[in-house]
Amino acid sequence: MKKAVEILAPAGSFESMKAAVAAGADAVYMGGSRFGARAFAENPGEDKLLEAIDYVHLHGRKLYLTVNTLMKEQELHELYDYLAPYYRQGLDAVIVQDFGTFAFIKEHFPGLHLHASTQMTITGVYGARILKDLGAERVVTARELSLKEIKKIRDQVDIEIESFVHGALCYCYSGQCLFSSLIGGRSGNRGRCAQTCRLPYEVNREAQGLGGKDDRYCLSLKDLSTLDILPDLIEAGIYSMKIEGRMKSPRYTAGVVSIYRKYVDLYLAKGREGYRVDGQDKKALLDLFDRGGQTDGYYKRQNGRDMVVWKEKPAFREGNQQLFDYLDKNYVEIQWKEPAAGTVFLEEGKNAFLQLSACGHHASVTGELVQTAQNQPATEEKVRKQIDKTGNTPFYFDNLDIKIKGNVFLPVQALNELRRRGLEALEEEILKKFKKDRVLKPVKDCNESVYSRKPSWEGPALTISLERPDCFEEAVASPEVKRIYIDAAEFKPEIWRKTVESCHQEGKECMLTMPHIFRNFAEQYFDKHLTELQGAGFDGYLIRSLEETGYLKDKGIKSRLIFDFGMYGMNNYAQEMLENLGADELTWPVELNSRELGKLKVPGELLVYGRLPMMVTAQCLHQGLEQCDRTTVVLSLKDRKGKSFPVKNHCTFCYNTIYNSAAVSLLGLWEAVKGLAPSSIRLQFTTEDKAQTKAVIKCFSDEFLYGREAKLPFEEFTRGHFKRGVE
């Protein structure tokens, strides 16, 4: 029977998994040796993970495997052999970010449940419904969602909802962070986040300092703790209460799980009226881990200054040794066992017989022939002593019945063997249902193939992406530009139609860039301006969120859809899936190098210039350090090495974007770009002014379209990942 609420615990190691089970978790999520979003956790190897799957099942729990990283083409070919043994062992579900991984697992591993990772940035009904239709059993919602938004998903989509209730909060929307990737090549999308948000920064506005020394940790959020609002979470429709912490200790796991177990059970037993939180339990959670305070997160607010740490964490904090000793003794160091009932039958001249039952399952085994005692017959006490020694098995006898007829004798070794075989048979009986019907579908030939570029390729079309309306004049005046994307966050609805007409007069396509994050703010905004949206005459839409495809379809808006690089078509399975989701064109991912891009079969648009969004966040630095005046400003974050990162607040949709300190530029790499034969090349303008926009368009047109020598009008630029790629 499915429980009313699931407590889902992190397990970065086998020991943490055992501690979670002992503390009362209903399920654990673990990573294997590859493809998990916590590559630096003590992830178990294959043998240990197979043992973990059996362990949780013997205790009536579940195990979900994290396969929640973006897959490169060559890695997807290795996924089959990696997953096969876990699938056969009865793995309950996989947590997935990559669309290619999703499609591959669905095709080759029938019956294996798919959970859409929070890395997919599911923020509403449209995304949840699409994933449900694709075959997902569960969505892990973005941490930034409100209770109202979660309840809306629960009410409108028949899908399980999993949400974080405790642990670290990312500053960025999960799946939208390139900070660690661009600075050091360690991609958060591939489980190697360097936690750059936990470092100190100075915030400035036009060379004017905004934050003091006590405001330097402006990207570091307090840890989530939801004990006080747990009834609200359950009533909003959250089924799985997810605890973060696969990089933390078994003691941490045990402590947090045991406390949430206590309060979930309290609510389920006594309801909201009987729900009270003991202050000592809240203190215990802080004693287990304290980054700088706790917050109940985004569930009841959009963002807030009091969610941010701001100050440096104290170097030393005295530990609660009494709490630690209690957790170690009761959860970490013990071997958790399930109660079993057994009956031993010993009768002269008949084979010994043992019946067992546990966890609703039954097993029986026959032993050696029972002899007639010559001297001292076996007694109930002696037999019980041997059978009761369950040792390292998952069971203990809470009811053991010994039935003896006559003067019987059976060697101690025979009794031990009867017990051993009986408990093994009971384990096998419990586990066999998880392995039933696990039949793999043969994998297709996965030899890597490089897409053959047409030799008649004459060169790419030049497209322009604009955030600032004041730069539009320079873009539309350039005869080389074939398409202009205008950002919905800054180009207001009243000028949409006029902007489209201006593009068409110059023989250019005009497309609307949809927001990075599509939530209630965005839906209400476009609903309010639906007439303008339908009447503007856009040639298409640049899609940056899965939600947007569902929204446009729901509103009957039919036009070309160009999926942006944040939709992550990192491999050919993913690209095929994106096309099935409605993409007419794809933008190639920015975390692949040129060699990896060459393995993609679908020609795509290649970003050759532009500041990349390193973080897209619900937090607002402008609000946190100044005030919320609904005015778009550009702040700058300066890191310890003196690099400055522009920060823009997109008030229309209430999110912030932190851009890279330098723009990506592939100027000078025309031969490498030409070898990839992209369908188009894009110049992406974010903070540039009119003069800079004009100069960049000219130099890229000179080299990429006319073969002239050109020089970028900026001293500082980066090649991004075009040459180096990511780990």
N, C-alpha and C positions, 0 to 999 in steps of 0.2 A: 504493500500500500504506500502510495506517495505521501510524504509528510507535508504538513501545512506550510512549513518554512524550512529551508535548508540552510545550515551554517556551513559555509565553504571556507576551508582553511588553506593557507599557503604551506607548501612543503618543499623547501629548497634542498632537503636532504632526506635520506631514509629515516634518520632519527627524528626529524621534525614531523614526518608523516606519522610515525608511531605515537609521538606526543600529541598530535592533533586528534588521533583516534581515541586515545586515552582520555583526552579532555572533553570529548563529546561532539567532535565535528561529524556532520553527516556525510561530507565529501571533502576530498583534498584535491588541489591542483598542483601538478608537478611538471617539471621539464625533464626531458631525457638528455642525452649527451649532445643533441643538436636541435636546432630550429626553435629554441625557446627564447622568450623576451627577457630572460635573466641568464645570460650566457655565463655570468660570473658566480652564479650560485653553485653549491656543491651538488649539482645535478647527478643523479645516479647513472651508472652504466646499465647496459641491457639486462644483465642477470639480476641486478638489484631492483630494477624497475619492474621486471616480471614478478619478482617476489613481492614487491609493494602492491601490485594489482591483486595478487592472491590475498595478501594480508588484509587489505581493506574489505574485500569481499567476504572473507571469513568472519569479519566483524560487522557485517551488514552495512558497510559504507560504500562510497563510490570513489573512483579516481578519474580525473580529467587530465589529459596530457596537453601541455602547452606546445602547440605548433604555430605559434602566433608571431612569426616573423615574415618579412617579405622574402620571397624566394627568387634567387637568380635562376636562369634557365637550366644551368648544369646541375643545380641543387635539386630542382624538382624531379629530375631523373633519378635521384638517389632516395627519394622519399618512400617509394614503394617498399624497398628492402628494409628501410629503417622502421616503418610502421608495422610491417607484417607480423612480427612476433608479438607485439603488444595487442594487435587486433585479435590474433588467435587466442591470446591469454584472457580475453574478455574485457579489454579496455572499455570504459563506459562512454567516453566522449573525447573529442579533441577541440581545443580552443584555437580558432583560426583567424588570422588577419588577412592573408593574401587570397585574392579571388581565385588565382590559379590553384593554390593548395586546396581551397574549398571545392572546386570543380573536380580536381584529381581524386580527392578522398571520396567524394560522393560517387564517382564513377567506379573506383576500384575496391572500395571497402564497404560493401552493402551492410546496412543496419547500424553502422557506427554513427553515433549522434554527433552533429556539428553545432558548436557554439560559436557565435560571432563575437570575436574579441572586442574589448573596448577600443583597441587600436583601429577598428573600422570606423570609429567616430559616429556611432549611431545616435542621432539626436532627436528622432521623432518617429511618428507613425509611418511616414512614407518609407523610410529606410528599413524599419522593422518589418513592414509588410513585404517589401521586396525580398528580404532575406528569408522570411517565412516561406514565400513562394519558391525560393531557390532550394529549400530543404533544411533550413536551420531549425533546430529544436529550441534554441535559446539565443537571446541577444544580451550581451554585456553592455549596458548603457554607458554613454560618456559620463564621466564623473561630474560634469558640470550641470547635468539636468536637474530641474526642480521636481518636487513631488507631483506637482500638477502635470508636468510634461510626461512623467513616468506613468501616472494614472491614465493619461490619455492613450498611451501606447497599450496599456493593459486592457482598457475598455474597448479598443478598436481592433486589436490584433491578437489572435489566439496563439501566443508564443510565450514561453517562459522568460521572465525578466530576472537578470542577475545584476546586482549593483554593489558597488563598494560601500562598506559600512565602517571600516576602520583601517588606519594605516596611512602611508605616505600619499600626498596629493601632488600630482604633476602640475607645474605652472601652466604648461601648454595642454591643449586638447590632445589626448593620446592619439598617436598616428599622424599628427600634424607637426611634429617637432624635427627640425633638421639642425638644431644648434650644435649638439655634440658631433654630429656627422660632418658639418662644414668646418668646424674648428679643428677637429682632430681625426676625422675619418672613422670615428666610432659611432655607428648609426644606432639610434634608439629604435628604429624600425627593424633592426636586426639583432636586438638583444644586447647591445653593447653601449648603452647610454653612459656617458661619463659624468652625468649629473652636474652639468655646467650651471644649472639654475641654482645650485646650492652655494655658488661662489659670490663674493662681494662685487658690487658695481656702483659707480657713481652715476647719478641721473642729472642731466642738464637739459636746459631749454634755451637755445640760442646763446650758448656760452654762459648762461646764468645757472649756477648750481641750485638745485631744488632740494636735494636730500643732504642731511648731515651725516656724521660718522655713525649715527644710530639708525640710519636708513639704508645702509649699504646692501643688506641681504633682502633686496626688494623683489627677487624672483623666487625666494624660498618660502613655500607655504607651510603653515602649521599642519600637523597630522590630523587626519579625520578621526572623529570619535562621535558615534551616534547613539550612545546609550539613552540619552534623554529623549530622543525622538524616534526610538525604535518602533513604538506602536504606529506612528505616522508612516514609517517606511513599509511596514507590513500591510497596513490598510490601503496604501497607494498601489499595492499590487506587486511589490518586490518579493519574488519567491526565494531566490538564493542570495543570502547575506554574505557578501564576499569580503574576506579579510586580506589586506595586502601584507606582504612580508616574506617573500621567498629568499631574501638575502639575510633574514634575521635568524636568531638562534631557536633551537627546539624549546627552550624555556619561554621565549617570547610567544611562540606559537601556542604553547600550552596555556599560558596565562590569559592571553586574549580570547582564545576559544572558550576556555572554561567560564569566563565572565559573560561572554555573549550567549553561551549555552544557558546560563542561569537566567538571563533576562528574557530571552526568547521563550523559554519554558514558563516563566512567570506570566508573561503576557498571554500565552496560549491557555494557561490555566485560569487566570483571574481577570483577563481582559484589561481594558484601559483603566477601569475604576480601581483595580487592585495593583496597578503598576507603580512602583516606587523604586528609585535608584539610590543605592547606598553610596554616600560620598567616598567611603573607603575603597569601593570598587573603582571609582573614577581615578582616585589617587594611585591605585595599583597599576592601572593602565599607563599613567604617566611614569611611574617607577620602572615599568618595563621598557619604555622608550619615550624620550622627550626631546624633540628637535627644537622646541621653543614654544611649547604650548599646544593646545588642541582646539579644533574647530568642528562644528557640525556641517561644514562644507557648504555646498551650493543648494542643498535641498529646499531651503526656504528663502534664498536670496540669489541675486544675479552674480554678485561679487562683493568685495568689501576689504577695506584696509586691515581690519582686525583678523583677516584670514592669513595675513602675511607675517612671517617671522620678524623681518626688518633688522633685528640685532643679531650679533654673533652668538652662537651657542656657547655656554660656559664650558671651559676646558675640563673642569672636573665636577662631578656630581656624585654625592654619596649614594651608594646603592642600598636597596631595601633587602638586606641579606635574609631576613626572616621570610619574606615573600619568595625569594629565590629558592631557599632551602625547601619550602613547602611545595613549590612547583616541581622541583627536581625529584623529591621523594614520591609525590603522588601521581605524576604524569610522565616525567622524562625518563626516570630510571626504572620504573616498573615495567613488567610485561603484562599487557592488557589481555585478559582472558574472558572467554564467553562461557556461561554456565551450561553444563551438559548433564544429561541423565543417562545412567547406564544400568544394565542388569546382566549379571554373570550367572550362567547356568553350568553347574558341575554335577554330573551324575556318572556313577560307576559304569564303565563299559560304553559310554557315549562320548562323542567329541565335545570338548569345551565349546561354549557358545557365548558370544557377547553381543548384546543389543545396545545401541547408542542412539541418542537423539540430542540435537542442539539446533538452535536458530530455525526451528520448524522443519528440520530435515532428519532423516532416519538412516541408519546403516547397521549392518550386522555382519559378523565374521565367525567362522568356525575354526577352532584350534585343534590341538592334539587330542588323542584319545585319553580320556580320564581313566587312571588306573585305580586298583584297590589298594588302599594303604596297608603296608605290612607292619609299620610301627606307629608313627604319629600321623593321623589323618589331617588333611587340610582343614583349618578352621576359617570361619567368616572373617575373623580379625586378620589372619595371615593373607588371605586372598585380597581383602580390601586394601591392605598396606601396599601390595604390589600394583593393583589396578589403579589405585588413586594417584600414582606417580605420573602426572601428566607432563612434567618437565617443561620443555621448550615448545610444546604444542600450544595452539590458541585456546585451549579448553581447560576448565577445572570442573570437577564433579560437585554439583550441589545436591545431587541425589544419586546414590550408588547402592543398588540392591544386590545382595549376594544370595543366590539360591543353591544350596548344596543338598544332594540326596546320597546318603550312604557314607561309607568310610572312603573318602576320595583322596587321591594323591595326584598332583600335577607339579612338575618341577618349576622352580622359580623362573627359570629361563623361558619355559613355555607360557607362563602367565604374562611375563613381560612381552613376549612376542604377540600374544593375543591382544594385549592392550595396544601395542604399537600398530598392529595391522588394523585394529578397530578404529583408532583415532585417524589413521591415514584414510580409511574408507569413508569416515564421516567428513573429513576435509574434502575428499574427492566428490562426495555427494553434494556438498554445498556449492562447490566451484563449477560443477559440470554445466549448470544452467547458463553460466556466463559465457561459456565457450561453445555452446550449442549453436549450430547454424552459422558459424563464423567461417564462411567459405570465400576466399579471395577471388576476385575477378582478374584474369590474366592481364598483365600490363602490356600496353602497346609497345611497339618498337620505339624506344626513346633516344635513338641516335641523334646527337645534336645536328641540327641543319642550319646553315646560314642562308638567310633569305637572299635570293638572287635578285640584285638590283637590275633594272632594265638598262641595257647599254644605251638606249636612246634617250635616257634621262637628260633633260636640258638644263636642269637647275631648279632650285626651289622658289616658291613664291615667298615674298617677304610680308610678314604680318607684324602688327604693332599692338601691344597691350598697354592701355593707358589707365592710370588712376586719377591723374589731375586733369580736370576739364580745360584748364588754361593752356595745356599743351596740345590740345586737339587740332588747333589750326596748323601747327607744324607737321603733324602726321598726315592730315588730309591733303595738304599741299604737295606732299611728296609723290611724284608719279610712280616711283618704284614700289610703293606700298600697295598691296592687293587686298588687305583685310585689316580692319581696326576693331579691337575689342575695347569696349568702354566699361568701366567698373561701375556696377550698380550702387556701390557705397557712396560714390562722389558725384556721378552724373545723375542729376535729379530727373524724376519722371517727366517734368514739364519740358525738358529739352530732348527727350529720347527721340521723338519723331523727327524733329528738326536735324538732329545729329545724324540719323539714318539717311535722311534726304541729302544732306551734305556729302555723305560718303558715296551715295549712289550717283550723284551728279558728277563725281570725280572717278566713277567706274570702280569703286571699291565696295567690298562687302562690309557690313557693320554688324557686329555681334555684341550681345550683352554678357559681361562677365558676372556670373552669379557669385554670391558671397562664399567665403571659405567655410563658414558655419551657417547651416540653415536650421534655425529653431523658431520658436513662436514669434520672436521679433521679426524675422524675415518673412514668415508666412503671413503675418498680419500686415506687413508693409506691402507685399505684393498683392494681397487681397484688396487692400485699400486702393492700389493703383493698377488694378487688373485691366481696366479700360485702356489706360495708356500702354500697358504691356502688350495687350492684344492688338492695339492699333498702331504701334510704333513701326512695325514692318521690319523687325530685326531679321537678318538672314540666318541667325542661329544663336546659340547660347554656349558660353564656356562654362562647363559643369565642374564644380569643385567639391560637391557633396552628393552622396548617393540620394539623399532626400530630394534633391532638386529634380531628378528625373521623374520621380513619382509625383511631385507637385505639378510640374508642367503637363504631364499626361492627364492628371486629374482635372486640370483647368482647360483641357482641350487645346492646348497650345502645341501645334505641330510645326517643328522646324528642325534644322540641323543641330546636332548636339556634338560639341567637341569636348571630350573629357580632358581635363587639365592633368598636369603631372602628379598632383596629389591624389589622383584616383588609382595610381600605382599598378600599371600594367607591366610588371617587372619580368614576366615570362610569357611564353606563348599561350599557355593555358589561361593565364589572367587576361591577356589581350582578347582572346576569343570570348571569354566571359563578359568583358566590358562591351564588346560589340553586341553580344546577345542582350545586354542591358540597355541598348539603345544608342551606343556611341557610333556616330557617323565618321568621326575622326578621333584619333588619339594623340595625346601629347606624350612624348617619350619621357620616362622617369629621369629625374636629375641625379639619382644616386648610382646610376650605372655608368661605367666607363665606355669608351668608344668601342672596345672589343666586345663588351657585353651587349651594347646596343646593336651591334652587328648580327647578333643571334636572334633578334626579334623579327618575326615574319611580316608584321603589319607595318607599312611605312607610317611614320608619325611626324608630328611637328616637333622640331628641335629648338629648345631655348638656347640662343647663341649670345644673348646679352640680357642682363637684368639682375637687380638685387633679389636674392631668393628670400622668401619668408622663412625665417628660422624658427619662429614660434607664432602660433595663433592661439590666443588665450582669452578666456572670459574675464580675467583680471584687467584692471585699467590703471596704468601708472599715472596718467593724468588725474584721474579721480583720487588715487591714493595719496599723491603728493601735493595736489592743488585742490581741485574741486570738479564735480561733475557739472559742466555747463553745456553739455551736448555740442561742444565745439571741437572739430578735428584739429589737432595740433601734432607737431612732430617733435618728440623728445629724443634724447640720445642717451644710450647706456654706454659707459666707458668701463672696460674691464681692467684687470690688473696689468695688462701689457700695453695699455693705452689705446686699444682699438675701440672705436665708437660705432655703436649699432643704432640706427634710426628706429624709433618706435612711433607707430601711428595708431591713433584710436579711431576706429570706424564706428561712429556713433549711430549711424543708420541701423546697423545690425548688432550693435553693442558687443564688439570684440576688439582686441588689440592685435597688431602684428608687429613683431620684432624682426627687422630685416638684417641681412648680413652687412658687415662693415664695408665690404667692397662688392661691386657688381661682378657677376660672372661675365667673362668675355672670351669668346672663341675666335676673336680677330687674330689673324695670323695662322689659323689652323684650317684654312679653306680646303686643302687637299684631304685632310682627315674627315671633314664634314661631307665633302663631295663623295667620298668613298662609302658613306652610309646612305646616301641618296634619300634624305628626308623629304617628306611631302611638302614641307614648308619650314621656314626658319622664323623664329619669333624674337623680336626685341621687346623686352618687358620694362616699362617705365613706371616707377613708383614714387620716388622723391625728387626726381630730376625736374629742373625748370625748363622753360621753353628753349633757351639757347642750348642747353645740354641735350635736350631731346633732338633738336635739329642737327646738332653736330654728330650725335651717335648714328642717326639714320643715314647721314651722308657717308660716314666712314665705312659702315657695314655694306651699304649699297655699292660703294666704290670697289671693295675687295670681293664680296660674295656675288655680286651681279655683273660687275664690269671688269673684274680682274686687275684693278688698279691697286697700287700700294697705298695702304691707309694706316693711320695711327689713331688709337683711342684718345679722346680728349680728357682722359683722367690718368693721373699718375699711378693710382692703385687699382688693381683689379685681381680677379682670381680665375683660375681655369675650372673651379668647382670640382666636380668629380669626373670630368670628361677624360682625364688622363689617369687619375689614381684610383677612382672608384671608392668603395667602402669595404670594410672587413665583412 
